[in-house]
Amino acid sequence: MFRYALLALVCAAPALAASFENIALNAPYTLDPNPSYALCSDPGDFRQLTDGVYTTGYFWAQESTVGWANAKTVIITLDLGEVKPIRGVSLNTAAGTAGVAWPSGLRVFVGDADRQFREAGDLLALSAKHGEPAPFPYSVHRYWTDELRTHGRYVAFVITNQPFTFADEIEVYAGDPAWLAEPLPGAPVSDVAAYVASNIVRDAISRRLRQDVAAVREKAAAPSVPEAVRASVTAQLDAVLVELGAIPPEPAADFRAVLPLNETHRRIFAARGQLWPRGLTVWQSPLWGPLSHLADPPANPEARLRVAMMRNEFRAAALNVSNGGPEEASLTLRVEGLPGGVNPPWITVHEVAWTDTAAGVPVASALPAAARDDAGWRISIPAGMTRQVWFTVQPTDIDPGQYEGAVTLSGAAGDRAVPFTLDLYPMRFPDAPSLGFGGWDYTDGDGHRGVNPENRPLLIEHLRKRYVNAPWATSRVIPRGGYDASGRLTAPPDTRDFDAWVARWPDAAWYCIFAAVNNTFERWTMDDPEFDTAVGQWASFWADHARARGIDPSRLAVLLFDEPHAPEHDAIIVAWANAIRQAGAGWTIWEDPTYHELTESQEAMFAACDVICPNRTIFLRGSEDYRDFYRKQRDAGKRLEFYSCSGPSTLLDPYAYYRLQAWTCWKEGAQASYFWAFGDNAGVSPWNEYLAPRNIYTLSFLDDTSVTPAKMMEAAREGVQDYEYFVMLQAAIDRAPEGPAKDAAKRLLEELPDRVLDASTTPGLLWHDDIDRSLADEARIQILDALAALRAI
């Protein structure tokens, strides 16, 4: 599921970094791997990095830029023609929007004529004194240094980044000829790529600490900071910078990119805490909004938890606690005054973990359950940090009404009480919501993407608690068996994988299978008459087997060809779908077309499908005519659904991207929502995203042995519930007699989806986008009031 970086702002050519002679001008170079980003790839990629031309316009949409997609490490090796003295280098790039991040590593190596490379320097660290680019918004930045004292014929730039890397110009600055007689420092590096790979985590940690030092130093320079405090903070930060070179290249086996990353990082936060009021500050920020790990608590903090809901659903609330003290604060949290006694069982408390990302943007997303003892939940807050405390609320057997309680935080400095109001409406949320919900979990096998035998039952339990009712399996669950020369089935397929998979999901509404077909079935092509016979026999066998297990074949939603976007893809779908339909197998043919221009598609492909599931992002950014095409398919009887597959998941907006997809489903008459992909952690633990070779897409923190909730999946669950609010409101309207309450409810049903979606999806779908994330909850409370009013008639 490949995607392009979205175009953003116009680039301006950067100012020159230094006035030294550029000895790399027009130098030849090699690239490993070859450039792969379609919007800027062209034959000139192998000369444009040293041609002296800087990009103007959209950086990654111009031929003057060289770009890579899904390449964790990029090596650019320049040949200067002869051994030359070198005092510095520069590399120009851009990032800050559309999932394009700044490099996590940028190391420079030099080699003499023997091509024995030695490391010349960490360009990210050396360039930091000239300023660091902000993670957002979009900008062009030139990494440069003139502090090298080395020589070489070959200069290799090794860039660590994901999922995109871009550059438009590289320079090498001439040094003193006397340096040619000096020996190169350090030992030769036989394998530059392997050497850099062994330093990926160290480079990412160094970047995080260096950027946080710069940010805290900037805050300490504010005129409002007393001189004595500024001097103390600055001295501590200076000491930290001296220690950055001592970070070990190989992290501990259990290393997690959880802030603070190490003791040095802990001291940066402690220095930052000196700029805050002493003691603890309890405050709130928008529930689904992004929270900076260096955010200041407000000058006049206010905090009050209020949750409005019906019984049997899940909703969330949160508090922030900032520690301006010199030591880590240990708190005991109690919930009192609500039904169920002290710390009632229908409330779960999470100590939100800060995790750094491969993009270098820390997020407060992971929701591990807080430790609990007889006194309450235990919360820890390092000095100079903010800890968000997340509450998951699910009252089931409580009488409707308004309840007033409090959350009490107790520690060495005394108690802090925060009011907690629960408004419980006189309706009950159904056990099984109406919206189909899935995400390519691929829980059929023992080792697909991030799913293994140990974490699979944990993942399934996690997903079922979040209303997932459309699990996905790979083609292994529907093997083909054996056939005679006429295409008749002679050896029945092995059913064990299918049976094991459906047994894991006994109450699924749909069983979704990615068949991954092509233009042949066994030894027959689509033009062979035996093809239709064999495909029909195969499909009929599995339809009969599903019936034997109590599953109607129509509940088998089969994706034949993933993301069709060319006529030859459509032809495959049509041939297979026709053979399946002619056999009367009764499967549901499910497709996810990704055409940007529908004139390129085949009408027969859409006619062959029972379910059409466009990519929501493409749908939203398409023209009105584009969206009308899918609406007409829906009105003609096709089942419309939506999916999304952007990444990395940690940078996507829990609200606009995950929660509001269900709102788009309701507005457009779609009946299911999918996300790529519940089980895709890129083969690494999301707790250490630094090691990810590509985007991580899982909505939870899925590692080899555990599954930890994250805000992305919790927001998606709330979206499923929001959709059900509309279902319940429509049903209540249908039952209600004519009158003012019914008229008001009709207006809500008509107006609320547009009101929420129009304000939330236009700017973008990334977590740092500046949007109002309160509108969905405001709207659903209006629906709760309307349901209560209709109930009272």
C-alpha positions in Angstrom: 0.0 0.0 0.0 2.3 2.7 -1.4 1.6 6.4 -1.1 3.2 9.6 -2.2 4.2 12.4 0.1 1.6 15.1 -0.2 2.6 18.4 -1.7 2.7 21.3 0.6 4.4 24.7 0.4 6.8 26.2 -2.1 10.5 25.9 -1.3 12.9 28.7 -1.4 16.6 28.1 -2.3 18.6 28.1 1.0 21.3 30.6 1.7 24.8 29.4 1.3 26.2 27.7 4.4 29.8 28.8 3.9 31.9 30.7 1.5 34.5 28.0 0.9 35.3 26.4 -2.5 32.9 23.6 -3.4 35.2 20.9 -4.7 32.2 18.5 -5.3 30.7 20.6 -8.1 29.7 18.3 -10.9 31.5 15.4 -9.2 30.2 11.9 -10.2 28.6 9.8 -7.5 26.9 6.5 -6.9 23.5 5.9 -5.1 22.6 2.9 -3.0 19.8 2.1 -3.4 18.6 3.7 -6.6 16.2 6.6 -6.2 12.6 5.4 -6.0 10.3 8.3 -5.4 8.2 8.7 -8.5 7.4 12.4 -8.4 11.0 13.4 -8.7 12.7 10.4 -10.2 14.3 11.0 -13.6 17.5 10.1 -15.6 19.2 13.2 -14.1 19.2 11.8 -10.6 22.8 10.7 -11.1 24.1 14.2 -11.7 21.6 16.6 -10.0 23.1 16.3 -6.5 26.3 18.0 -7.5 25.2 20.2 -10.4 25.0 23.4 -8.2 21.2 23.8 -8.8 18.9 24.1 -5.8 15.3 23.2 -6.0 12.6 25.8 -6.3 8.9 24.8 -6.0 7.6 21.7 -4.3 10.7 20.1 -3.1 9.8 16.4 -3.8 7.9 17.1 -7.0 10.8 18.7 -8.9 13.2 16.9 -11.2 16.1 18.8 -9.5 15.4 16.7 -6.3 16.5 13.1 -5.8 14.1 11.0 -3.6 13.7 7.6 -2.0 10.7 5.9 -0.7 10.8 3.1 1.9 14.6 3.1 2.1 15.8 3.0 5.7 19.4 3.8 4.7 20.6 5.8 1.7 24.3 6.0 0.8 25.6 8.7 -1.6 29.2 8.3 -2.5 31.0 11.1 -4.3 34.2 10.7 -6.3 36.3 13.9 -6.2 38.7 12.5 -8.8 41.7 12.6 -6.5 42.5 12.9 -2.8 41.7 16.4 -1.7 41.7 18.2 1.7 38.3 18.7 3.2 37.1 21.2 5.8 33.4 20.7 5.5 30.3 19.4 3.7 26.6 20.2 3.3 23.5 18.5 2.3 20.2 20.2 1.5 16.9 18.6 2.2 13.2 19.3 3.2 10.7 17.8 5.5 8.0 18.7 8.0 4.8 17.7 6.2 3.0 14.7 4.6 4.9 12.2 6.6 8.3 13.4 5.5 10.6 13.5 8.5 14.1 14.9 9.1 16.9 12.4 9.1 17.6 10.5 12.3 21.2 9.9 11.2 23.5 11.7 8.7 27.1 10.4 8.9 30.0 11.4 6.6 32.8 9.0 5.7 36.0 9.7 3.7 38.1 7.3 1.7 41.4 7.6 -0.1 42.2 6.0 -3.4 42.1 2.6 -1.7 38.4 3.2 -0.8 39.0 2.3 2.8 36.4 4.5 4.5 36.7 6.2 7.9 34.1 8.2 9.6 34.7 11.9 9.3 31.8 13.1 11.5 28.1 13.1 12.5 26.7 15.9 10.3 23.5 16.2 12.3 25.5 16.9 15.5 28.1 19.2 13.7 25.3 21.2 12.0 23.3 21.6 15.2 25.2 24.8 16.1 23.7 26.4 13.0 20.1 25.6 14.1 17.9 22.6 14.0 14.8 22.3 11.8 11.5 22.2 13.6 9.5 18.9 13.1 6.6 20.9 11.7 5.6 22.7 9.5 7.2 22.2 6.1 10.7 23.8 5.6 13.9 23.4 3.7 17.0 22.9 5.8 20.7 22.7 4.9 22.9 20.5 7.2 26.5 21.8 7.0 29.7 22.1 8.8 33.1 23.6 8.2 34.8 21.9 11.2 36.2 18.8 9.5 40.0 18.4 9.1 40.4 15.5 6.8 41.0 14.4 3.3 39.9 11.9 0.7 39.0 11.1 -2.8 35.7 9.6 -1.9 33.1 11.2 0.4 30.1 9.0 1.5 27.0 10.5 3.0 24.9 7.9 4.8 21.4 9.0 5.6 19.1 7.2 8.0 15.4 8.0 7.5 12.0 6.7 6.8 9.7 6.5 4.9 11.1 9.2 2.6 14.5 10.7 2.0 15.1 13.7 -0.3 18.1 15.8 -1.3 18.8 18.3 -4.0 22.4 19.3 -3.6 25.5 18.2 -1.8 28.7 20.2 -1.4 32.2 19.5 -0.2 34.4 22.3 1.0 38.1 22.6 0.2 40.5 22.4 3.1 44.2 23.2 3.7 46.5 21.3 1.4 48.8 20.6 4.4 46.1 18.3 5.7 46.9 15.8 3.0 50.0 14.7 5.0 48.0 14.0 8.1 46.8 10.4 8.8 43.1 9.7 8.8 41.8 9.1 12.3 40.0 5.9 13.4 39.9 2.4 12.0 38.8 1.6 8.5 35.1 0.7 8.1 34.7 -2.3 5.8 30.9 -2.1 5.5 29.6 1.4 5.9 26.0 0.4 5.8 26.4 -2.2 8.5 28.4 0.3 10.6 25.6 2.9 10.3 23.0 0.3 11.0 24.7 -0.6 14.3 24.5 3.1 15.3 20.8 3.7 14.4 19.6 3.8 17.9 22.5 5.9 19.2 22.0 8.4 16.4 18.3 8.7 17.2 18.9 9.1 20.9 21.5 11.7 20.2 19.1 13.6 18.0 16.4 13.5 20.6 18.7 14.8 23.4 20.3 17.4 21.2 16.9 18.8 20.1 15.6 18.8 23.6 18.7 20.7 24.8 18.1 23.3 22.1 14.4 23.6 23.0 15.1 24.0 26.7 17.9 26.4 26.1 15.5 28.6 24.0 12.9 28.5 26.8 15.6 29.5 29.4 16.5 32.5 27.2 13.1 34.1 27.6 13.2 37.5 29.2 10.9 36.5 32.0 13.3 33.9 33.3 15.4 35.2 36.2 19.1 35.4 35.5 20.1 33.0 38.2 17.7 30.3 36.9 18.9 30.9 33.4 22.5 30.4 34.4 21.7 27.2 36.3 19.7 25.7 33.4 22.3 26.7 30.8 25.2 25.2 32.9 23.3 21.9 33.2 22.6 21.8 29.5 26.2 22.5 28.6 27.2 19.6 30.8 24.7 17.3 29.0 26.1 18.2 25.6 29.6 17.0 26.7 28.0 13.6 27.5 26.3 13.0 24.1 29.3 11.2 22.6 29.2 8.6 25.3 25.9 7.1 24.2 26.7 3.4 23.5 26.1 2.3 19.9 24.4 -0.9 20.9 21.3 -0.4 23.2 20.3 -2.8 25.9 18.2 -5.7 24.6 15.2 -4.3 26.4 15.7 -0.7 25.4 12.5 1.2 24.8 12.3 4.7 23.3 10.3 5.9 26.3 11.0 9.3 27.6 13.3 10.0 29.4 15.5 7.8 27.2 18.4 7.6 29.7 19.8 9.4 32.7 21.3 12.2 30.6 17.8 12.8 29.1 16.4 12.8 32.6 18.8 15.6 33.6 17.6 17.7 30.6 14.0 17.4 31.8 15.1 18.2 35.4 16.8 21.4 34.0 13.6 22.2 32.1 11.6 21.8 35.4 13.5 24.7 36.9 11.6 27.0 34.6 8.2 25.8 36.0 6.4 26.7 39.2 7.7 24.6 42.0 5.6 21.5 42.9 2.9 19.8 40.9 0.5 21.5 38.4 -2.7 19.6 37.4 -4.2 20.8 34.2 -6.0 19.6 31.0 -5.4 19.9 27.3 -7.8 18.8 24.5 -8.6 15.2 25.0 -7.6 14.0 21.5 -5.2 16.8 20.7 -1.4 16.5 20.4 0.6 17.2 23.5 4.3 18.3 23.4 6.7 16.6 25.7 8.1 20.1 26.5 4.7 21.9 26.8 4.4 24.4 29.6 1.6 24.0 32.1 -0.9 26.9 31.9 -0.4 29.9 34.2 -3.9 29.5 35.6 -4.5 25.7 35.5 -8.0 24.3 35.7 -9.0 20.7 35.7 -12.4 19.0 35.8 -13.3 15.5 34.4 -16.7 15.2 32.9 -17.9 12.2 30.9 -21.3 12.1 29.3 -22.3 8.7 27.9 -24.8 5.8 27.9 -24.3 2.5 29.7 -22.2 -0.2 28.1 -20.0 2.0 25.9 -16.4 3.2 26.3 -15.5 6.8 26.7 -12.3 8.6 27.8 -11.1 11.5 29.9 -7.6 12.8 30.8 -5.6 14.9 33.2 -2.1 16.3 32.9 0.3 16.5 35.9 3.5 18.5 35.5 6.3 18.1 38.0 8.2 21.3 38.7 10.0 19.8 41.6 13.7 18.7 41.7 12.9 14.9 42.1 10.6 12.4 40.6 7.1 12.6 42.1 5.3 9.4 43.1 1.6 9.7 43.5 -1.3 7.5 44.5 -4.5 8.2 42.5 -8.0 7.4 43.9 -11.4 7.8 42.4 -14.0 8.4 45.0 -17.7 9.4 45.2 -18.9 7.5 42.1 -21.0 4.3 42.0 -19.1 1.2 42.8 -17.1 2.5 45.7 -13.5 3.8 45.8 -11.7 3.0 42.6 -14.8 1.5 40.9 -14.1 -1.5 38.6 -15.7 0.3 35.6 -12.8 2.8 35.4 -9.4 1.9 34.1 -6.5 4.3 34.7 -3.6 4.5 32.3 -0.2 6.2 32.9 0.4 7.5 29.4 3.9 6.8 28.2 5.9 9.3 26.1 7.5 7.5 23.2 9.9 8.9 20.6 9.2 8.1 16.9 11.4 7.4 14.0 10.5 10.9 12.8 11.9 12.4 16.0 8.5 13.6 17.2 7.7 12.3 20.7 4.0 11.4 21.2 1.9 10.7 24.2 -0.1 7.7 22.7 0.7 4.5 24.5 -1.8 3.7 27.3 -0.3 1.1 29.6 -2.5 0.4 32.6 -1.2 2.2 35.7 0.2 -0.1 38.5 -2.4 -0.6 41.2 -2.3 -1.6 44.9 -4.8 -1.5 47.7 -4.5 2.3 48.1 -5.1 3.1 44.4 -3.2 3.5 41.1 0.4 4.5 41.2 1.6 7.3 39.0 5.2 8.5 38.6 6.3 11.8 37.1 10.0 12.5 36.5 11.3 16.0 37.4 10.5 18.5 34.6 8.1 16.2 32.8 4.3 16.1 32.3 2.5 12.9 32.8 -0.9 12.5 31.2 -3.3 10.2 33.1 -5.9 8.6 30.9 -9.2 7.3 32.1 -11.2 4.6 30.2 -14.8 4.6 31.4 -17.3 1.8 30.8 -20.3 1.7 33.2 -22.6 -1.2 32.6 -24.9 -1.9 35.5 -25.3 1.6 36.9 -28.6 3.4 37.1 -28.8 6.5 34.8 -28.3 9.8 36.5 -25.6 12.5 37.2 -22.9 11.5 39.7 -20.4 13.8 41.3 -17.1 12.3 42.5 -13.4 13.2 42.5 -10.0 12.1 41.5 -7.5 12.5 44.4 -3.8 12.6 43.8 -1.8 12.0 46.9 1.9 12.4 47.3 4.7 13.9 49.5 3.3 17.4 48.9 -0.2 16.5 50.0 -3.5 15.8 48.2 -4.9 17.3 45.0 -8.6 16.7 44.2 -10.1 17.1 40.8 -13.9 16.9 40.4 -15.2 14.0 38.3 -18.8 14.2 36.9 -20.4 11.3 35.2 -23.6 12.0 33.2 -25.2 8.6 32.5 -28.1 8.8 30.1 -31.0 6.4 30.2 -30.0 4.4 27.1 -27.8 1.3 26.7 -25.2 0.9 24.1 -25.6 -2.4 22.2 -23.1 -5.2 22.6 -22.6 -5.5 18.9 -22.6 -2.2 17.0 -23.8 -1.9 13.4 -20.6 -0.7 11.7 -18.3 -3.3 10.3 -14.8 -2.8 11.6 -11.6 -4.5 10.6 -7.9 -3.9 9.8 -6.0 -6.7 8.1 -5.0 -8.3 11.4 -4.0 -11.6 9.6 -4.5 -13.6 12.7 -4.8 -16.8 10.6 -1.1 -17.6 10.7 1.7 -18.0 13.1 4.1 -15.4 11.9 2.6 -12.8 9.6 4.0 -9.3 10.0 3.8 -8.6 13.8 1.5 -11.5 14.7 2.9 -14.6 16.3 1.5 -17.5 18.3 2.3 -15.8 21.6 0.8 -12.4 21.0 -2.0 -13.6 18.7 -4.6 -14.4 21.4 -3.8 -11.2 23.1 -4.3 -9.2 19.9 -7.6 -10.9 19.2 -8.9 -10.2 22.7 -7.7 -6.6 22.3 -9.5 -6.2 19.0 -12.7 -7.8 20.0 -13.0 -5.4 23.0 -12.8 -2.7 20.4 -15.7 -4.0 18.3 -13.6 -5.6 15.5 -16.1 -7.8 13.8 -14.4 -8.2 10.4 -11.2 -10.1 10.9 -8.8 -10.6 8.0 -6.9 -13.7 6.8 -4.4 -14.4 4.1 -4.9 -16.8 1.2 -3.5 -19.6 3.3 -7.0 -20.2 4.7 -8.4 -21.1 1.3 -5.8 -23.4 -0.4 -6.7 -24.8 -3.8 -6.5 -28.6 -3.7 -5.9 -30.7 -6.8 -7.6 -30.7 -10.2 -7.9 -32.9 -13.3 -7.2 -31.8 -16.8 -10.8 -30.5 -17.2 -10.5 -28.3 -14.1 -12.6 -30.5 -11.9 -11.6 -30.7 -8.2 -10.1 -34.1 -7.5 -8.2 -33.6 -4.2 -10.1 -31.4 -1.6 -8.1 -28.5 0.0 -6.8 -28.8 3.5 -9.4 -27.0 5.7 -7.3 -26.9 9.0 -6.1 -23.3 8.7 -9.6 -22.1 7.8 -11.2 -23.9 10.7 -8.6 -22.7 13.2 -9.0 -19.1 12.0 -12.8 -18.9 12.2 -12.7 -20.7 15.6 -10.6 -17.8 16.9 -13.4 -15.4 15.7 -16.6 -17.2 16.5 -18.9 -14.2 16.5 -17.5 -12.3 13.5 -20.0 -10.6 11.2 -17.7 -10.9 8.2 -14.7 -13.2 7.4 -12.5 -11.2 5.2 -9.9 -13.0 3.1 -7.1 -11.6 0.9 -7.0 -14.2 -1.9 -4.1 -12.4 -3.7 -4.9 -13.8 -7.2 -3.3 -13.1 -10.5 -4.0 -14.0 -14.1 -3.7 -17.7 -13.7 -5.3 -20.5 -11.6 -3.0 -23.4 -11.2 -1.9 -24.2 -14.8 -4.7 -22.3 -16.6 -4.8 -18.7 -17.7 -7.9 -16.6 -17.7 -8.5 -17.3 -21.4 -8.6 -21.1 -20.9 -12.1 -22.6 -20.6 -10.8 -24.8 -17.7 -10.0 -21.6 -15.7 -13.7 -20.9 -15.0 -14.4 -24.5 -14.1 -11.4 -24.8 -11.7 -12.1 -21.4 -10.0 -15.8 -22.3 -9.7 -15.0 -25.7 -8.2 -12.5 -24.1 -5.7 -15.0 -21.4 -4.7 -17.9 -23.8 -4.4 -15.8 -26.1 -2.1 -15.1 -23.3 0.3 -18.7 -22.1 0.2 -19.9 -25.6 1.1 -17.3 -25.9 3.9 -18.3 -22.5 5.3 -22.0 -23.6 5.4 -21.0 -26.8 7.2 -19.5 -24.6 9.9 -22.6 -22.5 10.1 -21.2 -19.6 8.1 -23.3 -18.4 5.2 -20.9 -18.0 2.2 -22.0 -14.4 1.7 -20.1 -13.7 4.9 -16.9 -14.5 3.2 -15.7 -11.1 1.9 -12.9 -12.0 -0.5 -10.4 -9.4 -1.8 -9.2 -10.8 -5.0 -6.7 -8.2 -6.1 -5.4 -5.5 -3.7 -5.8 -1.9 -4.6 -6.6 -2.2 -8.3 -5.5 0.9 -10.2 -4.9 -0.2 -13.8 -7.0 -1.9 -16.5 -5.0 -5.1 -16.3 -5.9 -5.3 -12.6 -9.6 -4.8 -13.3 -9.4 -7.6 -15.9 -8.1 -10.1 -13.3 -10.9 -9.2 -10.9 -13.6 -9.5 -13.6 -12.4 -12.9 -14.7 -12.2 -14.4 -11.2 -15.5 -12.7 -10.0 -17.4 -14.0 -13.0 -16.1 -17.6 -12.5 -17.0 -17.5 -8.8 -20.5 -16.0 -9.5 -21.2 -18.5 -12.4 -20.5 -21.3 -10.0 -23.1 -20.0 -7.5 -20.5 -20.0 -4.7 -22.2 -17.0 -3.1 -19.0 -15.3 -2.0 -19.0 -11.5 -1.4 -16.5 -10.0 -3.8 -14.7 -7.1 -2.0 -12.4 -4.6 -3.7 -10.5 -1.5 -2.7 -9.8 0.5 -5.9 -7.3 3.3 -5.7 -7.9 5.0 -8.9 -7.3 8.8 -8.7 -8.8 9.2 -12.2 -11.9 6.9 -12.6 -11.8 7.3 -16.3 -8.9 4.8 -16.3 -11.0 2.1 -14.6 -13.2 -0.5 -16.2 -16.9 -0.4 -15.5 -17.0 -4.2 -15.6 -14.8 -4.3 -12.5 -17.2 -2.3 -10.4 -20.1 -4.3 -11.8 -18.3 -7.5 -10.7 -18.0 -6.4 -7.1 -20.4 -6.7 -4.2 -18.5 -4.4 -1.9 -16.5 -1.3 -3.0 -14.2 0.1 -0.4 -12.4 3.3 -1.6 -9.4 4.8 0.2 -10.9 7.5 2.4 -8.1 9.9 2.0 -8.2 9.7 -1.8 -12.0 10.0 -1.6 -11.9 13.1 0.5 -9.3 14.8 -1.7 -11.1 13.9 -4.9 -13.5 16.1 -6.8 -17.2 16.1 -6.2 -17.6 14.1 -9.4 -15.2 11.5 -8.1 -17.2 11.2 -4.8 -20.5 11.1 -6.7 -19.2 8.1 -8.7 -19.0 6.0 -5.5 -22.3 7.4 -4.2 -24.0 6.2 -7.4 -22.4 2.8 -7.0 -23.9 2.7 -3.5 -27.3 3.8 -4.7 -27.2 1.1 -7.4 -26.9 -1.5 -4.7 -23.2 -1.9 -4.1 -22.2 -2.0 -0.4 -19.9 1.0 0.2 -17.2 0.9 2.8 -14.0 2.9 3.5 -10.4 2.1 4.4 -7.3 4.1 5.2 -3.6 3.0 4.9 -1.4 6.0 5.7 1.5 5.9 8.1 3.3 5.9 10.4 0.3 5.5 12.7 1.9 7.3 15.6 1.9 10.6 13.7 -1.7 10.3 12.4 -4.5 12.2 14.2 -6.4 9.9 16.5 -9.4 12.2 16.0 -9.5 13.2 12.3 -7.9 10.1 10.8 -9.1 7.3 13.1 -12.2 8.5 14.9 -13.8 10.5 12.1 -13.5 7.8 9.5 -16.7 6.3 11.0 -18.3 9.7 10.6 -17.4 9.7 6.9 -19.0 6.2 6.8 -22.2 7.5 8.2 -22.3 10.6 6.0 -21.7 8.6 2.8 -23.9 5.6 3.6 -20.9 3.3 4.1 -21.3 0.2 6.2 -17.8 -0.7 7.4 -14.5 0.9 8.3 -11.0 -0.6 7.9 -7.4 0.5 8.7 -4.1 -0.9 7.5 -3.2 -2.7 9.6 -3.8 -4.0 13.2 -1.0 -6.5 13.0 1.7 -4.5 11.1 4.4 -3.4 13.4 7.1 -3.5 10.6 8.7 -6.4 12.4 9.9 -4.4 15.4 8.4 -3.4 18.7 6.6 0.0 18.5 8.2 0.7 21.8 11.5 1.2 19.9 10.4 2.8 16.6 14.0 3.8 15.9 14.6 0.3 14.6 11.6 0.2 12.2 12.8 -0.5 8.6 9.6 1.2 7.3 6.4 2.7 8.6 4.7 1.1 11.5 0.9 0.9 10.9 -0.5 -1.0 13.9 -2.9 1.1 16.0 -1.7 -0.4 19.2 1.7 -1.1 20.8 2.1 -4.7 19.5 5.3 -6.4 20.3 6.3 -10.1 20.4 4.7 -10.8 23.8 2.2 -8.1 24.6 -0.4 -5.7 23.3 -0.8 -2.2 24.9 -3.6 0.1 24.0 -2.9 3.3 22.2 -4.9 6.5 21.5 -5.2 5.6 17.8 -7.2 2.4 18.5 -9.2 3.9 21.3 -10.2 6.7 19.0 -11.2 4.3 16.3 -13.4 2.5 18.9 -15.0 5.8 19.8 -15.7 6.3 16.1 -17.6 3.0 15.9 -19.6 4.1 18.9 -20.3 7.5 17.3 -21.6 5.8 14.2 -24.0 3.8 16.4 -25.3 7.0 18.0 -26.5 8.0 14.5 -28.0 4.5 14.0 -29.8 4.8 17.3 -31.0 8.3 16.6 -32.4 7.3 13.2 -34.3 4.4 14.8 -35.6 6.7 17.5 -36.8 9.2 14.9 -38.5 6.5 13.0 -40.4 5.4 16.1 -41.3 8.8 17.4 -44.6 10.6 16.8 -44.5 13.9 15.0 -43.6 16.9 17.1 -40.8 19.4 18.1 -38.6 16.7 19.6 -38.7 14.7 16.4 -38.1 17.7 14.2 -35.1 18.7 16.3 -33.7 15.2 16.1 -34.1 15.2 12.3 -32.1 18.5 12.1 -29.3 17.0 14.1 -29.1 13.9 12.0 -28.9 16.1 8.9 -26.5 18.7 10.2 -24.1 17.1 12.6 -22.0 15.0 10.2 -21.1 17.9 8.0 -20.6 20.3 10.9 -18.0 17.9 12.4 -16.4 16.6 9.3 -16.1 20.0 7.5 -14.2 21.4 10.4 -11.9 18.5 10.9 -10.8 16.8 7.7 -10.0 19.8 5.4 -6.7 20.8 7.0 -5.3 17.3 7.0 -5.2 14.1 8.9 -1.9 14.4 10.9 -1.9 14.8 14.6 0.0 18.1 14.6 -2.7 19.8 12.4 -4.4 22.7 14.1 -8.0 21.7 14.3 -10.9 21.7 16.8 -11.1 18.2 18.2 -13.9 18.9 20.6 -16.7 19.0 18.0 -17.4 15.2 17.8 -18.0 15.0 21.5 -20.1 18.1 21.5 -22.2 16.6 18.7 -22.6 13.2 20.4 -23.8 14.9 23.6 -26.5 16.7 21.5 -27.5 13.2 20.2 -27.7 11.9 23.7 -29.9 14.8 24.7 -32.1 14.1 21.6 -32.3 10.4 22.3 -33.4 11.2 25.9 -36.0 13.7 24.6 -37.4 11.2 22.2 -37.5 8.5 24.8 -39.5 10.8 27.1 -42.3 11.3 24.6 
